[in-house]
């Protein structure tokens, strides 16, 4: 019975580890999705000169974790709200630092100007994703050690 209890405590520690690390992995995936969407926006706005509503809908359909953001922007625009306001309100659905990094685009995208700004925003998002990946490796080791050692400590105390 003691062995089963110890095993359950270790499994609980591993479950906590998985929960903590999956949240961080999700943050990285959001950044990767935003990078793909920014590339689509760049090509659509500056090369193909497509309407923003159409591009927003393409981003919404192609993404998974950022779908609420794109859907909110698209729905607000369909309801007659200006792109600038829809963009700023939609950004509240994104985690930091992405919310802050994408904020400057609210003025330049509708006008089809500011290609340099879009490049800069993409670079900033790329750096944020890279930093999150680096932190993920470090965090994974630390969280694993903490979860397993605390589970073992509780098991030893209870035994």
Buried (B, 14 or more C-beta within 10 A) or exposed (E): EEEEEBEEBBEBBBEBBEEBBEEBBEBBBBBBBBBEBBEBBBEBBBEEEBEBEEBBBBBBEBBEBBBEBBBBBBBBBEEEBEBEEBBBBBBEBBEEBBBEBBBBBBBBBBEEEBEEBBEEBBEBBBEBBEEBBEEBEEBBEEBBEBBBEBBBEBBEEEE
